[in-house]
Amino acid sequence: MTSETGLRDAAIVGVGATPYYRRGESAGKTIVQLAGEAILAACADAGLSVRDIDGFAYYSGAGAGYGDKMESVDFMETLGIPEIRFSASLTSGGGGSAGAIGLARAAIVAGDASVVVTVMALQQQKQRLGTVMAAKPVSPVGSFLQPAGLAGPGHLISVLARRHMHQYGTTRDAFAEIAMSTRQNALNRPKAMKRTPLTKEQYFSGRMIAEPLCVYDFCLETEGAVAVITTSIDRAHDLRQRPVPVVAVAHGGTRDWGRAFSWFGMPEENFASSGHKPIAGRLYKQAGITAQDIDVALIYDHFTPMVLMQLEDYGFCEQGEGGPFIESGAIRYTPRRKPGTIPVNPHGGQLSEAYIIGMTQIVEGVEQLRGTAINQVADAEFALCTGGPASLPVSGLILGRDR
């Protein structure tokens, strides 16, 4: 497949990040400071002045982690941005991370803005992800969850995971392989929070949190910020870095997925899934490619079972076959991708590098297609980045190598 496919009218030209911190270690810095540092780093990467920014494309309702908000005016006043012409956000949570790049592209193609920043910052001092459901006030929807002890996303995901195991014979060995292979990818990354190997014995000895999910099935609790800059493809070719074109991008989903693991009202064919199948179909049609053309997959890995279910929804294997596919070693990183395999999260993902609500996946996709990744997939032409399986909208993004 040549790289002459897809949209290619906008491109990512800059990525930047703060250091990654363990939960609580960024205390003393504000959300605006963290996000501002990432934005300045992305500008430096692109060779742009912060004054060139004229748009913001957020997700998670412009929420910064859990309990904080980001306002464009704060960044304007703090960083010296003279004027913005676009500021908008996707709803939902991490499900919108990939789709926010589509929001940026839409503004650029429409002529509403020329240099658009997508940024996420995360601190967990106000509220921890692990108890976010239990901390919510009583509501009609919550009354179906809280009395059952479903206090956080991990408890909710465990129900979908158990259903997949019941329906398709999936075992914890598949979840273990995801955790171990992702950890292996993080070992040589200086910024990764987890840089010691994870053995199968360690995995199965791990503290159980929400059966069948143990501590190694959960993403990390980290803090920090990541920013990405998108501009038109024409302008991109005049900047510092090799552009990474947006080949396809989509967000949304069907009513049958709906509130995802916050309601459990899905019909059987959707229940043990990630809700991404319609997004996958739109992406591949838009890009003019198939799953077999993807060279590296940056899969939102807040919990190991949802990596498995996304691999099924994006067509790397059939629904119900994710367990054997993963256990075969098909998702392990190798410098040159072999037919029938797909390297997943060579950066260590949210399970082992850092959890910044989906943004590290986009950074890794950009570096893979620039050819500068630490665990580089040779001759990578297409990278898939996904937003988290969550309440709608969910989203996906295909990035391409520049012509």
C-alpha positions as CSV (number, residue, x, y, z in Angstrom):
1,M,0.0,0.0,0.0
2,T,1.4,3.4,-1.0
3,S,1.2,6.4,1.3
4,E,-0.9,8.4,-1.3
5,T,-4.1,7.7,0.6
6,G,-6.5,9.4,2.9
7,L,-7.2,13.0,3.9
8,R,-3.6,14.4,4.2
9,D,-4.8,18.1,4.3
10,A,-3.5,18.6,7.9
11,A,-0.6,17.3,9.8
12,I,0.9,17.1,13.3
13,V,4.0,19.2,13.4
14,G,4.9,19.4,17.1
15,V,4.7,17.3,20.2
16,G,5.8,18.2,23.7
17,A,5.5,16.8,27.2
18,T,6.4,17.5,30.8
19,P,8.3,14.9,32.8
20,Y,5.9,12.2,34.0
21,Y,5.2,12.1,37.8
22,R,3.8,9.5,40.1
23,R,0.6,10.4,41.7
24,G,1.1,13.4,44.0
25,E,4.6,14.3,42.8
26,S,3.6,17.3,40.7
27,A,2.1,19.0,43.7
28,G,3.3,22.6,43.7
29,K,2.6,23.0,40.0
30,T,-0.8,24.1,38.7
31,I,-2.6,22.5,35.8
32,V,-1.9,25.6,33.8
33,Q,1.8,25.3,34.5
34,L,1.9,21.7,33.5
35,A,-0.1,22.2,30.3
36,G,1.8,25.4,29.5
37,E,5.1,23.6,29.8
38,A,3.9,20.9,27.3
39,I,2.6,23.6,24.9
40,L,5.9,25.4,24.9
41,A,7.8,22.2,24.3
42,A,5.5,21.3,21.4
43,C,6.1,24.8,19.9
44,A,9.8,24.3,20.2
45,D,9.6,20.9,18.6
46,A,7.6,22.4,15.6
47,G,9.8,25.5,15.3
48,L,6.8,27.8,16.0
49,S,6.3,30.7,18.3
50,V,3.7,30.3,21.0
51,R,2.2,33.5,19.5
52,D,1.4,31.5,16.3
53,I,-1.2,29.5,18.1
54,D,-4.7,30.6,17.2
55,G,-6.8,27.5,18.2
56,F,-7.4,24.9,20.9
57,A,-9.0,21.5,20.3
58,Y,-9.7,19.7,23.6
59,Y,-11.4,16.5,24.7
60,S,-13.0,15.3,27.9
61,G,-15.0,18.5,27.9
62,A,-11.7,20.4,28.4
63,G,-11.3,18.6,31.6
64,A,-7.8,18.2,33.0
65,G,-7.8,14.8,34.5
66,Y,-10.4,14.4,37.2
67,G,-11.8,17.5,38.8
68,D,-9.8,20.2,37.0
69,K,-10.6,22.3,34.0
70,M,-8.6,24.0,31.3
71,E,-9.6,27.4,29.9
72,S,-8.1,28.8,26.7
73,V,-7.9,32.3,28.2
74,D,-5.6,31.0,31.0
75,F,-3.2,29.8,28.3
76,M,-3.5,33.1,26.4
77,E,-2.7,35.2,29.4
78,T,0.0,32.9,30.8
79,L,1.8,32.2,27.5
80,G,1.2,35.5,25.6
81,I,-1.0,34.2,22.9
82,P,-2.5,37.4,21.3
83,E,-5.7,36.0,19.7
84,I,-7.5,32.7,19.2
85,R,-10.1,32.0,16.5
86,F,-11.2,28.6,17.6
87,S,-11.7,26.8,20.9
88,A,-13.8,23.7,21.2
89,S,-13.9,20.3,23.0
90,L,-15.2,16.8,22.5
91,T,-17.3,15.5,25.3
92,S,-16.7,12.1,27.0
93,G,-13.4,11.3,28.7
94,G,-10.3,9.6,27.2
95,G,-12.5,8.3,24.4
96,G,-12.0,11.6,22.6
97,S,-8.2,11.8,22.7
98,A,-7.7,10.6,19.1
99,G,-10.8,12.5,17.9
100,A,-9.5,15.8,19.2
101,I,-7.0,15.8,16.4
102,G,-10.0,15.6,14.1
103,L,-11.5,18.6,15.8
104,A,-8.2,20.5,15.1
105,R,-8.2,19.4,11.5
106,A,-11.8,20.5,11.0
107,A,-10.9,24.0,12.2
108,I,-7.9,24.2,9.9
109,V,-9.7,22.9,6.8
110,A,-12.6,25.2,7.5
111,G,-10.2,28.2,7.8
112,D,-11.2,28.9,11.3
113,A,-7.7,28.5,12.7
114,S,-4.2,27.8,11.4
115,V,-2.2,26.4,14.3
116,V,-4.2,24.4,16.8
117,V,-3.1,22.8,20.0
118,T,-4.5,19.7,21.7
119,V,-3.4,19.4,25.3
120,M,-4.2,17.2,28.3
121,A,-2.9,17.7,31.8
122,L,-3.5,15.4,34.7
123,Q,-3.1,15.6,38.4
124,Q,-4.8,13.3,40.9
125,Q,-4.8,15.3,44.1
126,K,-8.4,16.3,44.0
127,Q,-9.8,12.9,42.9
128,R,-8.3,9.5,42.1
129,L,-9.4,7.7,38.9
130,G,-9.8,4.5,40.8
131,T,-12.8,5.8,42.8
132,V,-14.3,8.3,40.4
133,M,-17.7,6.5,40.2
134,A,-18.1,6.1,43.9
135,A,-17.3,9.8,44.4
136,K,-20.2,10.9,42.2
137,P,-23.4,12.0,43.8
138,V,-26.4,9.7,43.7
139,S,-28.2,9.7,40.4
140,P,-30.6,7.4,38.5
141,V,-27.7,6.0,36.4
142,G,-25.4,5.7,39.4
143,S,-28.0,3.7,41.3
144,F,-27.4,0.8,39.0
145,L,-23.6,0.8,39.8
146,Q,-22.7,2.2,43.2
147,P,-24.8,-0.3,45.3
148,A,-23.0,-3.1,43.5
149,G,-19.6,-1.8,44.6
150,L,-18.6,-0.7,41.2
151,A,-16.5,2.2,42.4
152,G,-14.3,3.0,39.5
153,P,-13.6,2.2,35.8
154,G,-11.6,-1.0,36.7
155,H,-14.6,-2.5,38.5
156,L,-16.8,-1.7,35.5
157,I,-14.3,-3.1,33.0
158,S,-14.0,-6.3,35.0
159,V,-17.6,-7.1,34.1
160,L,-17.0,-6.8,30.4
161,A,-13.8,-8.8,30.8
162,R,-15.6,-11.6,32.6
163,R,-18.3,-11.7,29.9
164,H,-15.6,-12.0,27.2
165,M,-14.1,-14.9,29.1
166,H,-17.4,-16.6,29.4
167,Q,-18.5,-16.0,25.9
168,Y,-15.3,-16.8,24.0
169,G,-13.1,-18.8,26.4
170,T,-10.6,-16.0,26.9
171,T,-8.2,-16.5,29.8
172,R,-6.1,-14.3,32.0
173,D,-3.1,-15.6,30.0
174,A,-4.0,-13.1,27.3
175,F,-4.2,-10.2,29.8
176,A,-0.9,-11.3,31.2
177,E,0.7,-11.2,27.7
178,I,-0.6,-7.6,27.2
179,A,0.9,-6.5,30.5
180,M,4.2,-8.3,30.0
181,S,4.8,-7.2,26.4
182,T,3.9,-3.6,27.2
183,R,6.3,-3.6,30.1
184,Q,9.0,-5.0,27.9
185,N,8.6,-2.1,25.5
186,A,9.1,0.4,28.4
187,L,12.4,-1.0,29.6
188,N,14.6,1.2,27.4
189,R,12.6,4.4,27.7
190,P,14.1,7.0,30.0
191,K,10.8,8.6,30.9
192,A,8.9,5.4,31.5
193,M,7.5,5.0,35.0
194,K,8.0,1.2,35.0
195,R,11.4,0.0,33.8
196,T,11.7,-3.5,35.3
197,P,10.6,-6.7,33.5
198,L,7.3,-8.2,34.4
199,T,7.3,-12.0,34.5
200,K,4.3,-14.3,34.2
201,E,4.8,-15.5,37.8
202,Q,4.7,-11.9,39.0
203,Y,1.6,-11.1,37.0
204,F,-0.3,-14.1,38.4
205,S,0.9,-13.2,41.9
206,G,-0.3,-9.6,41.5
207,R,-2.9,-8.2,44.0
208,M,-6.4,-8.8,42.7
209,I,-8.4,-5.5,42.5
210,A,-11.5,-6.4,40.5
211,E,-11.6,-10.0,39.6
212,P,-10.5,-11.1,37.0
213,L,-8.3,-8.0,36.9
214,C,-5.2,-7.6,39.1
215,V,-2.9,-4.6,39.7
216,Y,-1.0,-5.3,36.5
217,D,-4.2,-5.0,34.4
218,F,-4.7,-1.4,35.5
219,C,-3.0,1.6,33.9
220,L,-0.6,3.7,36.0
221,E,-1.7,6.6,38.2
222,T,0.6,9.3,36.9
223,E,0.6,13.1,36.4
224,G,1.9,15.5,33.8
225,A,0.9,17.0,30.5
226,V,1.2,16.4,26.8
227,A,0.5,18.8,23.9
228,V,0.2,18.2,20.2
229,I,0.2,20.9,17.4
230,T,-1.7,20.5,14.2
231,T,-1.6,22.7,11.1
232,S,-2.3,22.6,7.4
233,I,-0.1,20.3,5.3
234,D,1.2,23.2,3.2
235,R,2.4,25.1,6.2
236,A,3.7,21.9,7.8
237,H,6.3,21.5,5.0
238,D,7.9,24.8,6.0
239,L,8.4,23.9,9.6
240,R,11.2,22.1,11.6
241,Q,10.0,18.5,11.7
242,R,8.9,16.0,9.1
243,P,5.1,16.4,9.0
244,V,2.9,13.6,10.1
245,P,-0.3,13.8,8.0
246,V,-3.7,13.0,9.3
247,V,-4.8,10.2,7.0
248,A,-8.1,9.5,8.7
249,V,-9.9,10.5,11.9
250,A,-13.3,9.7,13.3
251,H,-15.3,10.0,16.5
252,G,-18.8,9.0,17.6
253,G,-20.3,5.5,18.0
254,T,-23.6,3.7,18.0
255,R,-26.4,3.8,20.5
256,D,-25.9,0.2,21.3
257,W,-22.5,1.1,23.0
258,G,-23.9,4.3,24.5
259,R,-22.7,4.9,28.0
260,A,-20.3,1.9,27.7
261,F,-19.3,0.3,31.0
262,S,-21.3,2.9,32.9
263,W,-24.6,1.2,32.1
264,F,-24.3,-2.4,30.8
265,G,-27.3,-2.0,28.5
266,M,-25.6,-3.2,25.4
267,P,-26.9,-6.1,23.3
268,E,-24.9,-9.3,23.4
269,E,-22.9,-8.6,20.2
270,N,-21.7,-5.3,21.7
271,F,-21.3,-6.2,25.3
272,A,-17.9,-7.8,25.3
273,S,-16.4,-5.3,22.9
274,S,-14.7,-1.9,23.0
275,G,-17.5,0.0,21.1
276,H,-14.9,0.9,18.4
277,K,-16.1,-1.2,15.5
278,P,-18.1,1.6,13.7
279,I,-15.1,3.9,14.2
280,A,-12.8,1.4,12.7
281,G,-15.0,1.0,9.6
282,R,-15.1,4.8,9.1
283,L,-11.4,5.1,9.5
284,Y,-10.4,2.4,7.0
285,K,-12.9,3.7,4.4
286,Q,-11.6,7.2,4.8
287,A,-8.0,6.1,4.6
288,G,-8.5,3.7,1.8
289,I,-6.7,0.9,3.6
290,T,-7.4,-2.1,5.8
291,A,-6.2,-3.3,9.2
292,Q,-3.5,-5.3,7.4
293,D,-1.9,-2.0,6.2
294,I,-1.4,-0.7,9.8
295,D,2.2,-1.0,10.8
296,V,2.0,0.0,14.5
297,A,-1.0,0.2,16.8
298,L,-1.1,2.7,19.7
299,I,-4.0,1.3,21.6
300,Y,-5.6,3.0,24.5
301,D,-4.6,0.7,27.3
302,H,-6.3,1.8,30.5
303,F,-7.1,-1.9,31.2
304,T,-5.6,-4.9,29.5
305,P,-9.0,-6.5,28.4
306,M,-9.9,-3.4,26.5
307,V,-6.7,-3.7,24.4
308,L,-7.9,-7.2,23.4
309,M,-11.3,-6.0,22.5
310,Q,-10.0,-3.0,20.5
311,L,-7.8,-5.4,18.5
312,E,-10.9,-7.3,17.6
313,D,-13.0,-4.2,16.8
314,Y,-10.2,-2.8,14.6
315,G,-10.0,-6.0,12.6
316,F,-6.6,-7.3,13.6
317,C,-8.4,-10.5,14.5
318,E,-12.0,-11.7,14.6
319,Q,-14.3,-11.0,17.5
320,G,-13.7,-13.7,20.1
321,E,-10.3,-14.6,18.8
322,G,-8.3,-11.9,20.6
323,G,-7.1,-14.3,23.3
324,P,-5.3,-16.8,21.0
325,F,-4.1,-13.9,18.8
326,I,-2.4,-12.1,21.7
327,E,-1.1,-15.3,23.3
328,S,0.6,-16.2,20.0
329,G,2.9,-13.2,20.5
330,A,1.4,-11.3,17.6
331,I,1.4,-7.9,19.5
332,R,5.0,-8.0,20.6
333,Y,7.3,-5.3,19.3
334,T,9.9,-6.3,16.7
335,P,12.0,-3.9,14.7
336,R,10.4,-5.2,11.5
337,R,6.7,-6.1,11.5
338,K,6.0,-9.7,10.4
339,P,2.8,-10.6,8.4
340,G,-0.1,-11.4,10.6
341,T,1.3,-9.4,13.6
342,I,0.8,-5.9,14.8
343,P,3.2,-4.2,17.3
344,V,1.1,-2.7,20.1
345,N,2.3,0.3,22.1
346,P,6.1,0.2,21.6
347,H,6.4,3.1,24.0
348,G,5.1,1.1,26.9
349,G,1.6,2.5,26.8
350,Q,-0.4,3.7,29.8
351,L,0.3,0.4,31.5
352,S,4.0,1.0,31.8
353,E,5.2,4.4,30.5
354,A,2.6,6.9,31.8
355,Y,-1.1,7.6,31.8
356,I,-1.9,11.0,30.4
357,I,-5.4,10.0,29.2
358,G,-4.4,8.9,25.7
359,M,-2.0,11.6,24.6
360,T,1.2,9.4,24.9
361,Q,-0.3,7.2,22.2
362,I,-0.5,10.1,19.8
363,V,3.1,11.2,20.6
364,E,4.3,7.7,19.9
365,G,2.4,7.6,16.6
366,V,4.1,10.8,15.5
367,E,7.6,9.6,16.4
368,Q,7.0,6.3,14.6
369,L,6.1,8.1,11.4
370,R,9.0,10.6,11.8
371,G,11.3,7.6,12.1
372,T,12.5,8.8,15.5
373,A,10.8,6.4,17.9
374,I,13.0,4.6,20.5
375,N,11.4,1.3,19.6
376,Q,11.1,2.1,15.9
377,V,9.0,-0.1,13.6
378,A,11.1,-0.2,10.3
379,D,9.5,1.6,7.3
380,A,6.3,2.3,9.2
381,E,3.8,4.0,6.9
382,F,0.6,4.0,8.9
383,A,0.0,4.2,12.7
384,L,-3.4,3.7,14.4
385,C,-4.1,5.7,17.6
386,T,-7.2,5.0,19.5
387,G,-9.2,6.9,22.2
388,G,-10.3,5.0,25.2
389,P,-13.3,2.7,25.2
390,A,-15.7,4.9,27.2
391,S,-19.0,6.6,27.1
392,L,-19.6,8.0,23.6
393,P,-17.9,9.5,21.7
394,V,-15.0,7.1,21.2
395,S,-12.5,7.9,18.5
396,G,-9.7,6.7,16.3
397,L,-6.9,8.3,14.3
398,I,-4.7,7.0,11.5
399,L,-1.5,8.9,10.9
400,G,0.7,8.5,7.9
401,R,4.3,8.9,6.7
402,D,4.8,12.0,4.7
403,R,5.3,11.6,1.0
